[in-house]
Amino acid sequence: MAATARAAGASMTVRACTVLPRTWPFPSMAPVDAEYRRWLVEQGNNSVRSANAAMADVLTPADLGSPAAFFTENAAESTALTDAAAKYHADLVALGSSDGPDGRFTPGSTSEALLHSSNVPLALAPSGARAVSEPFSRLSCAYTGTAESKDALYSAAALAVRWNVDLHLVAFAPRRSTTYPPFGGYDAEDMVTSQWREQASGLLESAASDVTAAYPSLRPTCAVGSGGDWRHVIDSVSLGSGDLLVLGSSRLGPLARVFLGSTASKILRHSPVPVLVVPRGSRLAR
């Protein structure tokens, strides 16, 4: 993302945060406690050095915050990251995948917690992703016509203009039946899918017109994916290495926090490219 912003003459400041387990809060004279504390600080310093070296390979000094890397202690990683985001006024929090299939994002306990509590957008990278210095060439936005996806749409449009990249609108039409064979037969199932594709195409074309009216420099392209399961549906829209997929999220409680519905969760787990999850009311949506 920093490379994309830089290529467009904009900027994005990057900081790397490592969360270490908080030590016993009460002071102790036991040698083992002091030794553990020294070891913990050493691990934190090692993580800072490692992060600085990794960022130096793909980022310029102008991309890095001050500090560029740091460690913090907390019993809950999600709380520590939320606190760090607030402290540095972060526009988004970036996370990697938990253990899972290469090329797909698998939520872990920290990302699951943030997907239900973060008040800033989350950038989520699939397993096996490697840091690259090439900018994104296209923002692809999953659009369904809901209020959440409209927020994501205009966030994606604003970023596309800011970053000078293409905007691609996508909708997904998986087969609705979970039985094999479908109760209504394959012909009925195909007819329902065809009707949904037609409806989704009209929805995307209308959204593309709205975007162009708001951002005259943009001419969004559209694609509807379909297939027998979510992986094939998402693969059918041909998301490539230059894509960043944008998803909207629902509003949870009195705060504009991230909360994914079942459809968005399926898209997230099967996307072959990084995903940006945008909560309603976030700064990216304004």
PEVEN-V503686 format. One record per residue. D_LAST is the distance of its C-alpha to the last C-alpha in Angstrom with 2 decimals. Layout:
d_last:D_LAST
d_last:D_LAST
This chain:
d_last:18.97
d_last:20.23
d_last:22.67
d_last:20.13
d_last:18.05
d_last:21.43
d_last:22.73
d_last:19.99
d_last:20.74
d_last:17.70
d_last:18.19
d_last:17.50
d_last:19.59
d_last:21.42
d_last:23.35
d_last:25.69
d_last:26.48
d_last:29.68
d_last:30.36
d_last:34.03
d_last:35.74
d_last:36.30
d_last:39.99
d_last:42.18
d_last:40.92
d_last:44.44
d_last:46.54
d_last:49.45
d_last:52.43
d_last:52.96
d_last:53.20
d_last:51.32
d_last:48.24
d_last:48.32
d_last:48.85
d_last:45.93
d_last:43.71
d_last:44.85
d_last:44.25
d_last:40.70
d_last:39.86
d_last:41.54
d_last:39.41
d_last:36.26
d_last:37.49
d_last:38.41
d_last:34.94
d_last:33.48
d_last:36.01
d_last:35.33
d_last:31.55
d_last:32.12
d_last:34.56
d_last:32.35
d_last:29.38
d_last:31.83
d_last:32.77
d_last:29.40
d_last:27.39
d_last:28.22
d_last:28.72
d_last:25.69
d_last:23.50
d_last:24.92
d_last:23.90
d_last:26.57
d_last:27.87
d_last:27.19
d_last:28.66
d_last:29.69
d_last:31.03
d_last:30.62
d_last:32.62
d_last:31.67
d_last:33.28
d_last:30.06
d_last:28.15
d_last:24.91
d_last:25.15
d_last:25.95
d_last:22.98
d_last:20.59
d_last:22.36
d_last:22.25
d_last:18.49
d_last:18.16
d_last:20.92
d_last:19.48
d_last:15.77
d_last:15.19
d_last:12.00
d_last:14.09
d_last:17.67
d_last:20.05
d_last:23.09
d_last:26.15
d_last:28.07
d_last:30.88
d_last:34.29
d_last:34.26
d_last:34.97
d_last:34.13
d_last:31.21
d_last:29.42
d_last:27.23
d_last:29.11
d_last:27.34
d_last:29.33
d_last:29.44
d_last:26.79
d_last:24.22
d_last:25.13
d_last:24.57
d_last:21.15
d_last:20.18
d_last:20.96
d_last:19.72
d_last:17.00
d_last:13.80
d_last:12.45
d_last:12.51
d_last:16.14
d_last:17.78
d_last:21.16
d_last:24.12
d_last:27.11
d_last:30.57
d_last:32.50
d_last:29.56
d_last:30.61
d_last:28.72
d_last:28.63
d_last:27.78
d_last:26.94
d_last:23.34
d_last:21.67
d_last:22.51
d_last:20.37
d_last:17.34
d_last:18.56
d_last:16.38
d_last:18.29
d_last:17.65
d_last:19.50
d_last:17.96
d_last:16.90
d_last:13.77
d_last:13.07
d_last:13.78
d_last:11.69
d_last:8.49
d_last:10.29
d_last:11.31
d_last:8.24
d_last:7.26
d_last:10.94
d_last:11.09
d_last:8.81
d_last:10.95
d_last:14.00
d_last:13.78
d_last:13.26
d_last:16.08
d_last:18.15
d_last:18.95
d_last:19.68
d_last:17.65
d_last:19.84
d_last:19.28
d_last:21.66
d_last:23.10
d_last:25.95
d_last:29.14
d_last:31.48
d_last:34.80
d_last:34.59
d_last:38.09
d_last:38.90
d_last:42.65
d_last:44.94
d_last:46.05
d_last:43.61
d_last:45.30
d_last:44.85
d_last:46.00
d_last:44.30
d_last:44.47
d_last:42.54
d_last:39.96
d_last:39.59
d_last:39.24
d_last:36.42
d_last:34.58
d_last:35.22
d_last:33.89
d_last:30.70
d_last:30.27
d_last:30.76
d_last:28.27
d_last:25.63
d_last:26.36
d_last:25.79
d_last:22.47
d_last:21.29
d_last:22.72
d_last:20.95
d_last:17.54
d_last:18.51
d_last:19.42
d_last:16.14
d_last:14.34
d_last:17.05
d_last:16.70
d_last:13.07
d_last:13.93
d_last:17.71
d_last:18.48
d_last:17.70
d_last:20.52
d_last:19.64
d_last:22.73
d_last:23.37
d_last:25.67
d_last:26.91
d_last:28.67
d_last:31.62
d_last:34.44
d_last:36.51
d_last:34.32
d_last:30.78
d_last:31.79
d_last:33.38
d_last:30.57
d_last:27.95
d_last:30.50
d_last:31.18
d_last:27.91
d_last:29.05
d_last:26.22
d_last:27.51
d_last:27.46
d_last:24.81
d_last:22.27
d_last:19.30
d_last:18.64
d_last:15.21
d_last:15.50
d_last:13.52
d_last:14.87
d_last:15.93
d_last:15.38
d_last:18.36
d_last:19.73
d_last:18.08
d_last:15.56
d_last:12.53
d_last:14.84
d_last:15.77
d_last:18.51
d_last:19.83
d_last:21.96
d_last:25.26
d_last:24.21
d_last:21.31
d_last:23.81
d_last:26.35
d_last:24.08
d_last:23.21
d_last:26.93
d_last:28.09
d_last:25.64
d_last:27.62
d_last:24.67
d_last:22.06
d_last:19.25
d_last:15.64
d_last:14.80
d_last:11.19
d_last:11.20
d_last:9.38
d_last:7.13
d_last:6.94
d_last:5.33
d_last:5.62
d_last:3.81
d_last:0.00
